[in-house]
Amino acid sequence: MILYHQRLPEFANDYAGAYLIPKSAGTAVERNRLKRWLREDFRLLQKEHPIYGAFIVRFSGTAAEVVHGDLSESLKKLMESI
């Protein structure tokens, strides 16, 4: 997973996220499940530590092998590096 971040004046007090999950990651159901998990993780991170700007999360791998807890931990580590 790769995280791109940019601070923009439009998102000075908020954040926006885009999730790039290729078709090769799995079926539409699996890809949508990953997107729902990522949206929820961003919402929870916003409560813990305010995050601002535009974010793009690029997923690589297979959706069927992903566990929500592991995905959340990966996202937290990426957010800490910003």
Secondary structure, DSSP 8 states (H G I E B T S, - for coil): -EEEEE--GGGSS-EEEEEE--GGG--HHHHHHHHHHHHHHHHHHHHHS---EEEEEE--S-GGG--HHHHHHHHHHHHHT-
